[in-house]
Amino acid sequence: MKLHSLLAEDLVLPRLEARDRDGILREMAAGLEARHKAVFGGGLLHKLQKREELGTTAIGYGVAIPHCRMKGLKSPALLLGLSKEGVHFEAVDGKLSHVFFLLVSPEDNPGAGLRLLAAIAALTRETRTLPSKLLKAATAADVLETLRAEEEKPRA
């Protein structure tokens, strides 16, 4: 499954304002809840914060994948946010995180979320320049096009 196919312009936040982990989670949760009001009912931020307490979701290379599971969701929900300045997200490589893939999976279908987590991690590993390319995009449409282009590149 291609990540860009799960996103639309209203699911891309090209300029996150927050400067800390809780702020990023709050801003992104609000963005995804605006799209899925009936399902999330305001509980998304709390679930994301609880997940971060278990350990960081920053995978390094400037990328973090805050994620959780929610009841009532029929398919995974994804939101992409970018921070030019970067945020300390306790990444394993000690670097700031600039690209945030917020992933919420159906509670009764965790496999769907795991496949997407693996796809994001693989793309990050294979295209180390992904964060810098996404950060150069001026609009949500440009971000989506950049992501699509990276996902469709042939890999060795």
N, C-alpha and C positions, 0 to 999 in steps of 0.2 A: 504494500500500500504506500502510495506516495504522500508525503506530508502536505505538499502544496494542495493536494486535492481535498484535504480536510479544512482548508483555510479559505476565508474570504476577506475582503478589505476591512470589514468591521471586526475581524478576528486578528488583526495585526496592529500592534501599537508601536509605531516606528520611533517614538521619542518618549520613553518612560521618564517620568519626573522624579520618582523616588530615588533616594541615595543610600538606602539600607535595605537589608533583606526583608524585614517586615513590611516596609513601604512598597517594595516590588511585589510581594505577595498580595498586599491589599489592593494595589492598583490593577494587577492582572486579574485577581478574583472578581473585582467589580466589573471589569471588561467582559469576562466570560459569563458572569451572572446576568448582565444586561441582555445577553443573547439567549440565555436559558433560564429565565426567571422562574418559570413554573417548576422546573426540576430542582434547582439548587436551593431556592428559598432562603438565601442569606447564610447558609452554613458552610460555604466553600472555604472561606478564609480560615476558619477554625480547623478544618480538616487538613489544609495545607500546612498550617503552623504545627499541628501535631505530627505530621509526617516529617517536617524538618527537624523536630526534636529527636527523632530516631537517628538522624544523620543527614549530612548535607546531600542535596540533590544536584550540586554542582559537579560536573564530570570532568572539568578541566578544559583547556583550550579556549577559554572564554565562554563556555556554554554551561547552562544549568537547566535541569528538567524538573521543576517542581511538579509533583503529581500526587494524586490520591484517587480513591474510588468513591462513587456516590450511588446510592439507591435511586431507582427511577430513571436512570439514564439508559437509553436504548443502544447507543453507540458511543464510541469515544468522542470527547470534545477536546479541541486543541486551540490554543491561542498563542501567538508569537509576539514577544515584546523585545525591544532593543533599548539598550542604554549606552550612549556614546561614551559617557564618563566611566562606566563600569561600576560594579557594586561588589563589595566583599561578601562572598557567599560561602566562605570556608571551602573553596575548591581544593581538591587533592593536590593540585600543582601550585597552590598558593597564589594564583593569579586572580585578578578581578574577573567577574562574569559580565558579559556584555549582551549575550543572546540568551533569551529565556523562552523555552517551550513549555507552556503550562498544559499539562495533560490530565484530563479527568476521565477515568474509565468506569464502565458500568460495574457495579459491585458484583453482579451475578455472571459477569463475563471477563474475569481478570486477564485471560489470554489475549484479548484484543489490545489491552493496554500494554502488556508485556511486549507484544510484537512491535508496537509503536515506539516504546522505550528503546528497544533494540535497533529499530530503524534510525532513530535520532542519533544514538550512540555511534552506529556504523557510519552514518553520513559525516558526523563530526570527526571521526577517526580518519576517514578516507579523504576528506577535504579540509585540511587544517586551515585553509584560507576562508572558510565559510563565514566566520564572524566578521572579518574585515570587509568582505564583499557585501554582506547584509547591511553593515553599518554605513556603507557608502550610498545605499539606496535612499532617495529623497522622500518617497511616498510609500504608502501601504501597497499600492499596485506595483511599484518598483521592487519592493521587498519580495512580494509573491513571485514576480518574474525571475528575480535572482535565485530564489529558492528552487523554483521549477527548473531553471537552467542547470543548477548544480546537481539536482536529483537525476536529471536525464542525461548527464554526461556519461559516456562509456567509461567503465572502470577496468583497470588492468587486473 
